[in-house]
Amino acid sequence: MDQELLRYESINNTLSGDLEFKSEKLTFNNNQLDLIEGTIPSFIVNNLDELTKDMSNFYNEVKFPNYDDFDDYASLYDKGMSNLFTQRLDRELNYASKVLELGCGTGQLSLFLARGNRQVYGVDISNGSLLVGEKFRRDNKVSNAYFMKMDVFDLKFKQNTFDFTISNGVLHHTKDARKAFKHLVDVTKPGGLIAIGLYHKYGRFFTRVKQALAKIIGKNIFILDRTSLKIKSNDKRNAWVTDQFMNPHETLHTPSETMRWFEEEGVEFLNLIPHCDDIDIPIFKRRQKPSLSKINEILMMFNRKQIQEGGFFVIIGRKKK
Ligand SMILES: C[S@@+](CC[C@H](N)C(=O)[O-])C[C@H]1O[C@@H](n2cnc3c(N)ncnc32)[C@H](O)[C@@H]1O
């Protein structure tokens, strides 16, 4: 019997249906689940739509963000701690929290947050990326993280379940970022925290220029990209270059647009990075809503950090009780 699969029975109360492990098989509502390479349950029951299928295939090849060649749990932990955002998440999230990472890719953040006693669910539609994460999880004996194949538009979790829901760099690769956001809010507990990271409509201007160039010079575009040049591992650099400059689908958003989404879905605004950029104080502490004029947002085009990070912002809130 695969004890690793048996573990999934213990998350039954988080799922919206009945999960059972019988005769070496996992069933969900009495339907047998496919297992990716015998290890990761897939909750995809209907055919994926064309766009989601394209993204699934793309990230099957491009395993993002991927690990450095020498990574083990200690180095994963060190990296998590050396990044101010993930360090703050770890410091501020209760140890017993139930966490959903939607679009976990190769699972680094899920595994990092699994420290302590958090129960972490890493969900993605890419077999290739999930397998990389699951291998790392097994090799490093992390027993409280669960990788699953699920589509954000068909989540199999109970409503009002998670203490913290995070989706970093994902919603803009889906067919409808706004709708996907609603699905995330639905599964977050009232009073629970939610963070989404999206491409910035203006901050991504220079990346769009590089994308146009990449159509001519292909992956050699890395020569013109500082961030790529800093990445030592070939696999990691390849993942970054392909993800940033050759992605089949991305949409662009503004912080003021997402602040409206928050209002419409009953999510209280807490923080916006960049803009309320005082990362040294708690990230889940409520800030004053920045007043974002159009010109203010357009100026992000010339923000050095935005250019290096590919034009990205993270907005954080709390679902109202
Ligand atoms: C750019 S990667 C981000 C990975 C990770 N969150 C990070 O910050 O490095 C985007 C991920 O979103 C996943 N994704 C795209 N569409 C999805 C969907 N409809 N449901 C679930 N995951 C999806 C992709 O498979 C991919 O792994």
Ligand as a Chemical Component Dictionary entry (heavy atoms), coordinates in Angstrom:
data_LIG
# 
_chem_comp.id                   LIG 
_chem_comp.type                 NON-POLYMER 
_chem_comp.pdbx_formal_charge   0 
_chem_comp.three_letter_code    LIG 
# 
loop_
_chem_comp_atom.comp_id 
_chem_comp_atom.atom_id 
_chem_comp_atom.alt_atom_id 
_chem_comp_atom.type_symbol 
_chem_comp_atom.charge 
_chem_comp_atom.model_Cartn_x 
_chem_comp_atom.model_Cartn_y 
_chem_comp_atom.model_Cartn_z 
_chem_comp_atom.pdbx_ordinal 
LIG C1  C1  C 0  4.186  31.524 -13.781 1  
LIG S1  S1  S 1  3.760  30.026 -13.052 2  
LIG C2  C2  C 0  3.761  30.537 -11.341 3  
LIG C3  C3  C 0  4.233  29.459 -10.410 4  
LIG C4  C4  C 0  4.369  29.894 -8.946  5  
LIG N1  N1  N 0  3.116  30.362 -8.411  6  
LIG C5  C5  C 0  5.443  30.948 -8.790  7  
LIG O1  O1  O 0  5.153  32.022 -8.234  8  
LIG O2  O2  O -1 6.562  30.693 -9.162  9  
LIG C6  C6  C 0  2.032  29.871 -13.391 10 
LIG C7  C7  C 0  1.424  28.543 -12.930 11 
LIG O3  O3  O 0  -0.002 28.632 -13.012 12 
LIG C8  C8  C 0  -0.504 27.377 -13.407 13 
LIG N2  N2  N 0  -1.851 27.547 -13.961 14 
LIG C9  C9  C 0  -2.192 28.175 -15.116 15 
LIG N3  N3  N 0  -3.515 28.099 -15.318 16 
LIG C10 C10 C 0  -4.040 27.403 -14.266 17 
LIG C11 C11 C 0  -5.365 26.976 -13.920 18 
LIG N4  N4  N 0  -6.413 27.223 -14.715 19 
LIG N5  N5  N 0  -5.539 26.303 -12.757 20 
LIG C12 C12 C 0  -4.475 26.005 -11.964 21 
LIG N6  N6  N 0  -3.192 26.374 -12.254 22 
LIG C13 C13 C 0  -2.979 27.057 -13.386 23 
LIG C14 C14 C 0  0.530  26.905 -14.423 24 
LIG O4  O4  O 0  0.473  25.528 -14.667 25 
LIG C15 C15 C 0  1.842  27.379 -13.789 26 
LIG O5  O5  O 0  2.448  26.381 -13.015 27 
# 
loop_
_chem_comp_bond.comp_id 
_chem_comp_bond.atom_id_1 
_chem_comp_bond.atom_id_2 
_chem_comp_bond.value_order 
_chem_comp_bond.pdbx_ordinal 
LIG C1  S1  SING 1  
LIG S1  C2  SING 2  
LIG S1  C6  SING 3  
LIG C2  C3  SING 4  
LIG C3  C4  SING 5  
LIG C4  N1  SING 6  
LIG C4  C5  SING 7  
LIG C5  O1  DOUB 8  
LIG C5  O2  SING 9  
LIG C6  C7  SING 10 
LIG C7  O3  SING 11 
LIG C7  C15 SING 12 
LIG O3  C8  SING 13 
LIG C8  N2  SING 14 
LIG C8  C14 SING 15 
LIG N2  C9  SING 16 
LIG N2  C13 SING 17 
LIG C9  N3  DOUB 18 
LIG N3  C10 SING 19 
LIG C10 C11 SING 20 
LIG C10 C13 DOUB 21 
LIG C11 N4  SING 22 
LIG C11 N5  DOUB 23 
LIG N5  C12 SING 24 
LIG C12 N6  DOUB 25 
LIG N6  C13 SING 26 
LIG C14 O4  SING 27 
LIG C14 C15 SING 28 
LIG C15 O5  SING 29 
# 
